[in-house]
Structure formats: C-alpha cells, structure tokens
Amino acid sequence: MTTDELLPIGSVICAGKKEIPLVISGYVAQSPENEIFDYVCFLYPRGIDKSMKAIFIDNKNIVKILHHGYKYDKFDNFAKKIIKLNQEVRNKEQ
C-alpha cells in the first residue's frame, strides 16, 4: 500500500485520468499478468458481472473518493493486517 489507509470494500472511487467510477471489491489482488495490486475493482454501478473484467489498481492511482464503504468496529485492526500482507506479498515478488 502506498498509504496507511485502506478503503473498505464497497467504497466508490475514481482512478486515473478518465475518473471512471469504480467499486472496490477486494484487496491484495493478482492480475492475470501476475502483478500484485492494492485493490480489485469493477465498474460502478454495475459491480461484479460475468461480462465485466476486473480492474486492478493501487492506492496511488486513486484520484477521488466518491463514497467510503462501511467500516465496522474492528475494521482498523483488519486493515493493518491487510496492509502487512500486501507488503509481504510485494516483498516476495522482488
């Protein structure tokens, strides 16, 4: 992760120059090209659809947060574990 913040699943963001809305649906995602990314997303408002391809992005590509997903009371502890896992996975890649 490029920051200490992890956005909850269900967050709607814009990434890249086109600022197309995306919904976050997973963490520490591996693309078909075997690259590791912070998030796996799908186009908003369609979400996961068998005809849609997943979009892989990193925190550094997020240009706008349109909606924060739900954070339950233990989310911060969960987020720290995901950030640590992401760092471990990326270190193994190198």
Backbone as CSV, one residue per row, in Angstrom:
resi,resn,N_x,N_y,N_z,CA_x,CA_y,CA_z,C_x,C_y,C_z
1,MET,0.841,-1.174,0.000,0.000,0.000,0.000,0.888,1.240,0.000
2,THR,0.459,2.217,-0.681,1.249,3.432,-0.741,0.912,4.384,0.396
3,THR,-0.183,4.144,1.094,-0.526,4.939,2.271,-0.924,3.973,3.376
4,ASP,-1.126,4.504,4.568,-1.569,3.665,5.676,-3.079,3.482,5.672
5,GLU,-3.774,4.105,4.730,-5.225,3.988,4.678,-5.634,2.855,3.752
6,LEU,-6.560,2.056,4.210,-7.164,1.010,3.398,-8.634,1.356,3.280
7,LEU,-9.120,1.476,2.063,-10.531,1.793,1.875,-11.363,0.526,2.015
8,PRO,-12.522,0.620,2.649,-13.367,-0.561,2.823,-13.943,-1.051,1.495
9,ILE,-14.216,-2.340,1.446,-14.932,-2.893,0.294,-16.263,-2.159,0.196
10,GLY,-16.660,-1.857,-1.026,-17.882,-1.094,-1.257,-17.621,0.386,-1.456
11,SER,-16.376,0.812,-1.195,-16.032,2.213,-1.451,-16.077,2.461,-2.951
12,VAL,-16.534,3.644,-3.332,-16.590,4.024,-4.742,-15.535,5.101,-4.959
13,ILE,-14.679,4.852,-5.928,-13.535,5.732,-6.173,-13.442,6.073,-7.659
14,CYS,-12.634,7.055,-7.962,-12.250,7.343,-9.343,-10.744,7.167,-9.416
15,ALA,-10.297,6.546,-10.497,-8.865,6.298,-10.666,-8.444,6.690,-12.071
16,GLY,-7.225,7.164,-12.174,-6.675,7.508,-13.474,-7.222,8.819,-14.028
17,LYS,-6.836,9.117,-15.242,-7.184,10.388,-15.870,-8.657,10.487,-16.262
18,LYS,-9.273,9.354,-16.596,-10.670,9.391,-17.044,-11.657,9.529,-15.891
19,GLU,-11.197,9.257,-14.681,-12.022,9.360,-13.480,-13.337,8.590,-13.615
20,ILE,-13.251,7.354,-14.078,-14.416,6.481,-14.193,-14.711,5.893,-12.814
21,PRO,-15.972,5.943,-12.345,-16.289,5.396,-11.026,-16.098,3.876,-10.958
22,LEU,-15.423,3.445,-9.893,-15.170,2.029,-9.659,-15.580,1.686,-8.236
23,VAL,-16.032,0.453,-8.013,-16.349,-0.004,-6.671,-15.290,-1.021,-6.251
24,ILE,-14.727,-0.831,-5.069,-13.701,-1.738,-4.548,-14.371,-3.029,-4.101
25,SER,-13.832,-4.148,-4.575,-14.442,-5.440,-4.223,-13.459,-6.425,-3.612
26,GLY,-12.174,-6.056,-3.513,-11.208,-6.962,-2.905,-9.863,-6.302,-2.697
27,TYR,-9.018,-6.999,-1.941,-7.691,-6.486,-1.565,-6.579,-7.428,-2.018
28,VAL,-5.371,-6.882,-2.116,-4.151,-7.627,-2.450,-4.460,-8.585,-3.609
29,ALA,-4.762,-7.980,-4.727,-5.238,-8.723,-5.891,-4.124,-9.000,-6.890
30,GLN,-4.172,-10.174,-7.477,-3.203,-10.561,-8.502,-3.886,-10.528,-9.857
31,SER,-3.316,-9.751,-10.767,-3.878,-9.627,-12.110,-3.544,-10.875,-12.927
32,PRO,-4.198,-11.043,-14.084,-3.866,-12.174,-14.961,-2.399,-12.175,-15.404
33,GLU,-1.760,-10.997,-15.356,-0.344,-10.876,-15.720,0.565,-11.131,-14.513
34,ASN,-0.013,-11.594,-13.398,0.700,-11.925,-12.155,1.277,-10.715,-11.426
35,GLU,0.749,-9.519,-11.680,1.147,-8.332,-10.929,0.261,-8.224,-9.694
36,ILE,0.812,-7.696,-8.617,0.064,-7.516,-7.373,-0.409,-6.067,-7.276
37,PHE,-1.671,-5.895,-6.922,-2.272,-4.573,-6.775,-2.953,-4.456,-5.417
38,ASP,-3.129,-3.216,-4.957,-3.798,-2.976,-3.680,-5.260,-3.418,-3.709
39,TYR,-5.936,-3.159,-4.829,-7.376,-3.416,-4.913,-7.763,-4.082,-6.228
40,VAL,-8.857,-4.811,-6.170,-9.550,-5.253,-7.373,-10.894,-4.532,-7.364
41,CYS,-11.252,-3.965,-8.503,-12.459,-3.148,-8.618,-13.275,-3.568,-9.836
42,PHE,-14.503,-3.088,-9.852,-15.381,-3.255,-11.001,-16.063,-1.915,-11.259
43,LEU,-16.549,-1.750,-12.477,-17.229,-0.503,-12.822,-18.435,-0.290,-11.927
44,TYR,-18.599,0.932,-11.473,-19.752,1.310,-10.675,-20.757,1.958,-11.608
45,PRO,-22.030,1.658,-11.553,-22.757,0.895,-10.546,-22.986,-0.566,-10.912
46,ARG,-22.368,-1.069,-11.946,-22.624,-2.455,-12.368,-22.113,-3.485,-11.384
47,GLY,-20.940,-3.243,-10.804,-20.367,-4.217,-9.880,-19.877,-5.446,-10.614
48,ILE,-19.836,-6.566,-9.899,-19.337,-7.810,-10.476,-20.375,-8.362,-11.436
49,ASP,-19.928,-8.607,-12.636,-20.793,-9.082,-13.709,-19.932,-10.007,-14.560
50,LYS,-20.453,-11.157,-14.943,-19.618,-12.113,-15.677,-19.103,-11.566,-17.002
51,SER,-19.747,-10.542,-17.540,-19.270,-9.962,-18.793,-18.231,-8.859,-18.563
52,MET,-18.008,-8.490,-17.311,-17.077,-7.406,-16.990,-15.736,-7.977,-16.553
53,LYS,-14.683,-7.300,-16.915,-13.350,-7.682,-16.455,-13.014,-6.896,-15.199
54,ALA,-12.279,-7.533,-14.326,-11.817,-6.868,-13.109,-10.812,-5.783,-13.488
55,ILE,-10.778,-4.735,-12.676,-9.838,-3.636,-12.854,-8.948,-3.613,-11.621
56,PHE,-7.656,-3.656,-11.823,-6.689,-3.727,-10.732,-6.026,-2.362,-10.570
57,ILE,-6.022,-1.847,-9.326,-5.427,-0.531,-9.087,-4.679,-0.508,-7.758
58,ASP,-3.816,0.468,-7.639,-3.096,0.737,-6.393,-3.621,2.040,-5.796
59,ASN,-3.388,2.217,-4.500,-3.800,3.453,-3.819,-3.320,4.690,-4.571
60,LYS,-2.100,4.635,-5.091,-1.525,5.816,-5.752,-2.301,6.239,-7.003
61,ASN,-3.135,5.347,-7.546,-3.925,5.658,-8.739,-5.279,6.286,-8.424
62,ILE,-5.660,6.296,-7.148,-6.957,6.853,-6.767,-6.864,8.375,-6.776
63,VAL,-7.736,9.007,-7.557,-7.729,10.467,-7.648,-8.885,11.100,-6.873
64,LYS,-9.926,10.294,-6.577,-11.078,10.837,-5.862,-11.819,9.703,-5.164
65,ILE,-12.278,9.956,-3.954,-13.123,9.003,-3.235,-14.541,9.568,-3.260
66,LEU,-15.439,8.849,-3.934,-16.821,9.300,-4.047,-17.673,8.837,-2.872
67,HIS,-17.324,7.677,-2.311,-18.085,7.117,-1.195,-17.200,6.156,-0.423
68,HIS,-17.140,6.306,0.894,-16.424,5.350,1.749,-17.370,4.201,2.067
69,GLY,-16.893,2.981,1.896,-17.681,1.816,2.270,-17.833,1.725,3.777
70,TYR,-18.647,0.799,4.210,-18.948,0.622,5.631,-17.720,0.133,6.386
71,LYS,-17.433,0.773,7.517,-16.347,0.355,8.407,-16.960,-0.165,9.697
72,TYR,-16.783,-1.436,9.973,-17.263,-1.993,11.229,-16.234,-1.715,12.321
73,ASP,-16.587,-2.018,13.566,-15.757,-1.625,14.703,-14.353,-2.224,14.706
74,LYS,-14.141,-3.334,14.028,-12.810,-3.959,14.011,-12.072,-3.738,12.683
75,PHE,-12.589,-2.811,11.865,-12.002,-2.601,10.544,-10.560,-2.127,10.611
76,ASP,-10.240,-1.221,11.523,-8.877,-0.676,11.596,-7.853,-1.776,11.863
77,ASN,-8.179,-2.705,12.734,-7.291,-3.833,13.019,-7.161,-4.729,11.777
78,PHE,-8.282,-4.982,11.116,-8.288,-5.760,9.874,-7.425,-5.078,8.811
79,ALA,-7.569,-3.762,8.678,-6.821,-3.006,7.675,-5.323,-3.125,7.893
80,LYS,-4.879,-3.068,9.143,-3.448,-3.209,9.438,-2.929,-4.565,8.969
81,LYS,-3.725,-5.614,9.152,-3.325,-6.956,8.710,-3.247,-7.039,7.184
82,ILE,-4.187,-6.421,6.506,-4.186,-6.435,5.037,-2.985,-5.655,4.502
83,ILE,-2.689,-4.514,5.087,-1.534,-3.715,4.660,-0.245,-4.508,4.860
84,LYS,-0.129,-5.192,5.989,1.056,-6.021,6.264,1.153,-7.165,5.259
85,LEU,0.034,-7.821,4.979,0.016,-8.908,3.994,0.448,-8.401,2.627
86,ASN,-0.066,-7.248,2.234,0.285,-6.668,0.946,1.791,-6.418,0.857
87,GLN,2.370,-5.881,1.923,3.818,-5.624,1.942,4.601,-6.931,1.830
88,GLU,4.159,-7.963,2.537,4.840,-9.260,2.483,4.773,-9.861,1.081
89,VAL,3.610,-9.786,0.458,3.430,-10.338,-0.895,4.315,-9.588,-1.889
90,ARG,4.340,-8.273,-1.784,5.159,-7.471,-2.712,6.651,-7.709,-2.478
91,ASN,7.066,-7.941,-1.239,8.470,-8.225,-0.949,8.899,-9.566,-1.542
92,LYS,8.005,-10.541,-1.536,8.301,-11.850,-2.140,8.466,-11.731,-3.649
93,GLU,7.730,-10.768,-4.242,7.768,-10.545,-5.689,9.152,-10.076,-6.141
94,GLN,9.830,-9.330,-5.290,11.103,-8.688,-5.690,12.242,-9.615,-5.668
